[in-house]
Amino acid sequence: MGMISEFREFAMRGNVVDLAVGVVIGAAFGKIVSALVDGVIMPVIGLLVGGIDFGDLAIELKAATVDAAGAEVPAVLLKYGLFIQSIVDFLIIAFAIFMAIKAINRLSRRQKAEEAAAPPAPSEEVRLLTEIRDALKAR
């Protein structure tokens, strides 16, 4: 088996394809949640805490200066507001995934309960053997 065919077999396994689909959907979902947090949730939270924009929160470690050539050297900032915003993003994504998994588990348990409640119909062979047995008992 050549390396290319071996790689193709590896890449086309169900788990690898499922993982790739999950990563792509997860990235798209992350963008949606980031847009929700940046555009909807954080402005409301900022308004509630006094008009603060969390993206702008920072501690200035070193002030901006002008070097000998006249070029401006930007300030060194510790941007903890972006960190807070990332934590909010993470919590919302984690909660949404938790709710999705909870719903999937609920549906899975319901499906298993329905499968357990309804016994499978006997096969044609079992049905015929049962008829033969009943016919022999009747003699």
C-alpha positions as CSV (number, residue, x, y, z in Angstrom):
1,M,0.0,0.0,0.0
2,G,1.5,3.3,-1.1
3,M,1.8,6.3,1.1
4,I,-0.7,8.3,-1.0
5,S,-3.4,5.5,-0.8
6,E,-2.7,5.1,2.9
7,F,-3.1,8.9,3.5
8,R,-6.3,8.9,1.5
9,E,-7.7,6.0,3.6
10,F,-6.7,8.0,6.8
11,A,-8.2,11.3,5.5
12,M,-11.5,9.7,4.5
13,R,-12.2,8.0,7.8
14,G,-15.5,9.1,9.3
15,N,-13.9,10.6,12.4
16,V,-11.5,12.8,10.4
17,V,-14.2,14.1,8.1
18,D,-16.5,14.7,11.1
19,L,-13.8,16.5,12.9
20,A,-13.1,18.7,9.9
21,V,-16.7,19.6,9.5
22,G,-16.9,20.4,13.3
23,V,-13.9,22.7,13.1
24,V,-15.3,24.6,10.1
25,I,-18.8,24.9,11.7
26,G,-17.1,25.9,15.1
27,A,-15.1,28.6,13.4
28,A,-18.2,30.0,11.8
29,F,-20.1,29.8,15.1
30,G,-17.3,31.6,16.9
31,K,-17.5,34.5,14.4
32,I,-21.3,34.7,14.9
33,V,-20.9,34.7,18.7
34,S,-18.1,37.3,18.5
35,A,-20.3,39.6,16.4
36,L,-23.1,39.1,18.9
37,V,-20.9,39.9,21.9
38,D,-19.1,42.8,20.2
39,G,-22.2,44.4,18.6
40,V,-25.0,43.6,21.0
41,I,-24.0,42.3,24.5
42,M,-20.9,44.4,25.3
43,P,-22.4,47.7,24.4
44,V,-25.4,46.9,26.8
45,I,-23.1,45.8,29.5
46,G,-20.9,48.9,29.0
47,L,-24.0,51.1,29.2
48,L,-25.1,49.4,32.4
49,V,-21.7,50.0,34.1
50,G,-21.5,53.6,33.1
51,G,-20.8,53.9,29.4
52,I,-17.5,51.9,29.5
53,D,-16.3,50.3,26.2
54,F,-14.5,47.2,27.4
55,G,-12.4,47.1,24.2
56,D,-10.8,50.4,25.3
57,L,-10.0,49.4,28.8
58,A,-6.2,49.4,29.2
59,I,-3.4,50.3,31.7
60,E,-0.7,52.4,30.2
61,L,2.6,50.9,31.1
62,K,4.7,53.4,29.1
63,A,3.5,56.6,27.6
64,A,3.9,57.4,23.9
65,T,7.0,59.2,23.0
66,V,8.8,60.7,20.1
67,D,12.2,59.3,19.2
68,A,15.3,61.2,18.0
69,A,14.2,60.9,14.3
70,G,10.9,62.5,15.1
71,A,8.9,59.3,14.7
72,E,6.2,58.6,17.3
73,V,6.7,55.6,19.5
74,P,3.3,54.2,20.5
75,A,2.4,53.7,24.1
76,V,2.8,50.3,25.7
77,L,-0.7,49.2,26.9
78,L,-1.9,46.3,29.0
79,K,-5.3,45.8,27.3
80,Y,-7.3,44.0,29.9
81,G,-10.6,45.1,28.4
82,L,-10.0,42.8,25.4
83,F,-9.3,40.0,27.8
84,I,-12.7,40.6,29.6
85,Q,-14.4,40.6,26.2
86,S,-12.7,37.3,25.2
87,I,-13.9,35.8,28.5
88,V,-17.5,36.9,27.7
89,D,-17.1,35.4,24.2
90,F,-15.9,32.1,25.7
91,L,-18.7,31.9,28.3
92,I,-21.4,32.5,25.6
93,I,-19.9,29.9,23.3
94,A,-19.5,27.4,26.1
95,F,-23.1,28.0,27.2
96,A,-24.4,27.6,23.7
97,I,-22.5,24.4,23.1
98,F,-23.7,23.1,26.5
99,M,-27.3,23.8,25.6
100,A,-26.9,22.1,22.2
101,I,-25.3,19.0,23.7
102,K,-28.0,18.9,26.4
103,A,-30.7,19.0,23.7
104,I,-28.9,16.3,21.7
105,N,-28.5,14.1,24.8
106,R,-32.2,14.5,25.6
107,L,-33.2,13.5,22.1
108,S,-30.8,10.5,22.3
109,R,-32.3,9.3,25.6
110,R,-35.8,9.7,24.2
111,Q,-34.9,7.7,21.1
112,K,-33.3,5.0,23.2
113,A,-36.4,4.9,25.4
114,E,-38.7,4.5,22.3
115,E,-36.5,1.8,20.9
116,A,-36.6,-0.1,24.2
117,A,-40.3,0.3,24.6
118,A,-41.2,-1.1,21.2
119,P,-39.8,-4.6,20.8
120,P,-38.8,-5.4,17.3
121,A,-41.2,-7.4,15.2
122,P,-40.2,-11.0,14.8
123,S,-38.5,-12.0,11.6
124,E,-40.3,-13.9,8.9
125,E,-38.3,-17.0,9.8
126,V,-39.3,-16.8,13.5
127,R,-43.0,-16.1,12.5
128,L,-43.0,-19.2,10.3
129,L,-41.4,-21.4,13.0
130,T,-44.0,-20.2,15.5
131,E,-46.8,-21.1,13.1
132,I,-45.3,-24.6,12.7
133,R,-44.9,-25.0,16.4
134,D,-48.5,-23.9,17.0
135,A,-49.8,-26.3,14.3
136,L,-47.9,-29.2,15.8
137,K,-49.3,-28.5,19.3
138,A,-52.8,-28.5,17.8
139,R,-52.5,-32.1,16.6
